[in-house]
Amino acid sequence: MDLKSFISSTLVQIQEGVQDAINQTTEKGLEGSVNPKYTVSNNPSLGQTQDVKFDIAVTASDEDKAGVNGGIKVVGISFGGDASSTTKMSQISRIQFSIPVTPPTTHIQKNPSKPLNFT
């Protein structure tokens, strides 16, 4: 998988997973909340930004094969054979970075005259 697809797919699946957890918690009438966002009266607060940290092993390859482009690929394990001949030079590198995201939230109305009670 190429690096761009891996990062994009990971971030989208995280957002979908959080939203799915919020939806299921609400639909099942479960107590508690997933990623709560508190609002005070008519003053909504912003959602909390969180970092998604990536630590990825990648290969930068120069592959000589008909129909296949070289480039940066996320390292994975591949099984199976290929009948074509391939000449491949690659080096595995590691990259680390983080992407700030604001995940979906559950809105909780807080009355300013009554403090939240966590017992």
N, C-alpha and C positions, 0 to 999 in steps of 0.2 A: 504494500500500500504506500502511496506517496505521502510525504509529510503533510502537505496541505489537506488532503482528504482525512488523514488521521486526526489532525487538530480540529478541523471543522466537525467531523463526526463525533469526536469526544465531547466538545462543548455543547453541541446540539443534544446529544444523549443525556448529558448531565442536566440541562434545562428541562428536557422532557421527563426525566426521572423524578426531579423535584416536583414538577407540576403534577405528575401522576400520583406521587405520594400525597400531595395536598388534596387532590380530588378524591382519592380512596379514603383518606381519613375523614373527610367531610361526608361522603356517601355512606360510610359505615357507621357514622355517628360516634366515632371514637373520641375519647377525651384527649386533651392536649392539642398541640398544633405543630405543623411542620414549618420551619423557618418563619416564625412570627414577626410581624411588622406592626408596631404599636402606633396608633394615632391618638392624639389628645384633642378632644372636642372637634373643632373644625380646622385644626392645624395638622394636616397629614405630614408624617415624617418620610424621608426618603428611605428606600430599601438599603440594606447593608451590602456594600460591595465586598466580595470575597475573592481571594486569589485562587485560581486553579493552577497548580504547579505541575509542570511537565519535566520529566527527566527521561530523555529518549535516546536510545542508541540508534544511530542512522548509518547508512552507507552512502558514500558518494561514489557511484560506479561509472565506469566508462565501458559500456557493454557493446560488443560488436556482434549483433544478431539482427537478422532481417525483421523489420517491423517493431523493434523494441528500442525505446529511447533510454539513454542513460539518465542520471539525475540523482536526487536525494530521495532515498527510500527508507521507511521505518523498518528496522531489522525484525525479521520474523523467521519462523521455521517453515520450510516448504517441503512437501513430500510429493512424490510422483516423478515421472520422467518426461523428457522432451526429446523427440527424435532428431532435432536439429543440432548442429554443432555450434558451440558458443565459446567465444574468447572473452573473458571477463577479468577486469582488474578492479578491485574495490578495497576500500579502507573503512573500517568501522570507527565512527566517532560518537561522542556523547555530547548532547546539548541540553542545557537546562534553562528554563524560562518560566515565567508565570503570566497569566492573562487575568486581569480583573473582570469579574462578571457580577451582575446583580441577579441572583436567582429569583424565581417566582416566590411570592410571599403569601402568607395567610394574614389578612387584615384583622386586627383586634382593636376595638374601640376602648379607650381608657378614659374614665371619668377623672378629671384632674382633682376633684375633691375627695376621691377615694383611691388610696394607693393600692397597687397590685399586691395581692397576698399570695405568696408562694409557700404553701405548707404541705 
